[in-house]
Amino acid sequence: MKYYFLIRLFCQEWNEALWEKMGEILVKMHSLSIDFVPNKTSNRIEFEEDIFLIYNTILDHEKDKDIIRVYNQLINWISTLPKPKNAYGMVHGDLNWGNYYIHNKTKLILFDSCCYGWFIYDIVIVV
C-alpha cells in the first residue's frame, strides 16, 4: 500500500506543468552557464568523466565486450564533437525524479552531480 501511494503521488506530481517548469529551470541554468566562470578551486568533472558513463563497475568485461567496444567508440566520437559556448557548459547531469523536490510549491533541484557537458545532456537524462 505504501508503494502504491508513492507511485500515485509520483504520477500526480509529474504532469505537464512540472515538465514545463523543469524546462524553464534548465533554460535558465544553461543560459547562466554560458557566462559562468568557475573559481580556481572548482573541481567539476567533464562529461566524459561522469560516473553515469563509467561502465567498469557494472558490466562484465568478458560477457559484455561487444557492448563495451561500441560504447567506447561512441564516447570517443562524442569527445570529438565541438564544444561551443552556447551548447556546452555547466549542466545538472542527473535531473530525475529523485533529484527534483517539491516543497511549499517551490521546485528545487540538487546539483551534486553537475559537470561540464553539452546542454542537451540534461534533456536526455530527464527523458
C-alpha positions in Angstrom: 0.0 0.0 0.0 2.9 2.4 0.8 4.4 1.9 -2.7 1.0 2.4 -4.3 0.7 5.8 -2.6 4.3 6.8 -3.7 3.6 5.8 -7.3 0.3 7.6 -7.3 1.9 10.8 -5.8 4.8 10.5 -8.4 2.3 10.3 -11.3 0.3 13.3 -9.9 3.4 15.4 -9.5 4.9 14.6 -12.9 2.5 16.4 -15.1 2.7 18.8 -18.0 3.1 21.8 -15.7 6.0 20.2 -13.9 7.7 19.3 -17.2 7.3 22.9 -18.3 8.8 24.1 -15.0 11.8 21.8 -15.4 12.3 23.1 -18.9 12.3 26.7 -17.7 14.8 25.8 -15.0 17.1 24.1 -17.5 16.9 27.0 -19.9 17.7 29.5 -17.1 20.6 27.3 -15.8 22.1 26.8 -19.2 21.8 30.5 -20.1 23.7 31.4 -16.9 26.2 28.7 -17.6 27.2 30.4 -20.9 29.0 33.2 -19.0 29.9 31.2 -15.9 33.5 31.4 -14.9 34.3 28.9 -12.1 36.6 29.9 -9.3 40.1 28.5 -9.1 39.1 25.8 -6.5 36.3 24.4 -8.7 36.8 20.8 -9.5 33.8 19.8 -11.6 34.4 17.0 -14.0 34.0 16.9 -17.8 31.2 15.0 -19.5 33.4 12.0 -20.3 34.3 11.6 -16.6 30.7 11.4 -15.4 30.1 8.5 -13.1 27.0 7.5 -15.2 29.2 6.9 -18.2 31.7 4.7 -16.4 30.8 1.0 -17.0 33.7 -0.6 -15.2 31.7 -1.4 -12.1 28.5 -2.7 -13.7 29.5 -4.6 -16.9 31.1 -8.0 -17.1 34.3 -7.3 -19.3 34.1 -10.8 -20.9 30.4 -11.2 -21.4 29.7 -7.6 -22.3 32.8 -7.0 -24.5 30.7 -6.1 -27.6 28.7 -3.5 -25.6 31.9 -2.1 -24.1 33.5 -1.8 -27.6 30.6 0.0 -29.1 30.2 2.2 -26.0 33.9 3.2 -26.2 33.5 4.0 -29.9 30.5 6.2 -29.1 32.2 8.0 -26.2 35.3 8.6 -28.4 33.2 10.0 -31.1 31.2 12.2 -28.7 34.5 13.5 -27.3 35.4 14.9 -30.7 32.3 17.0 -31.0 32.8 20.8 -30.8 32.1 22.4 -27.5 30.7 25.9 -28.4 29.9 28.2 -25.6 26.2 28.3 -26.4 25.9 24.5 -26.3 28.5 23.3 -23.8 28.9 24.3 -20.2 27.8 23.5 -16.6 25.0 21.0 -16.6 23.0 19.4 -13.8 23.9 15.9 -15.0 21.4 14.0 -13.1 18.0 15.7 -13.3 15.5 12.9 -12.5 12.5 12.4 -10.2 14.9 11.6 -7.3 16.7 14.9 -7.6 13.6 17.1 -8.0 11.8 18.1 -4.9 8.6 20.0 -4.3 8.5 22.0 -1.0 5.9 24.6 -0.3 5.0 24.7 -4.0 8.6 25.7 -4.8 10.6 23.4 -7.1 14.2 22.8 -6.0 16.8 20.7 -7.7 20.1 19.2 -6.3 23.4 19.9 -8.0 25.6 17.2 -6.5 26.3 15.6 -9.9 26.8 18.7 -12.0 29.6 18.6 -14.5 30.7 20.2 -17.8 28.8 18.9 -20.7 26.5 19.6 -23.7 23.3 21.2 -22.6 21.4 18.5 -24.4 22.7 16.0 -21.8 20.3 17.4 -19.2 17.4 16.9 -21.6 18.5 13.3 -22.4 18.7 12.4 -18.7 15.2 13.8 -18.0 13.7 11.9 -20.9 
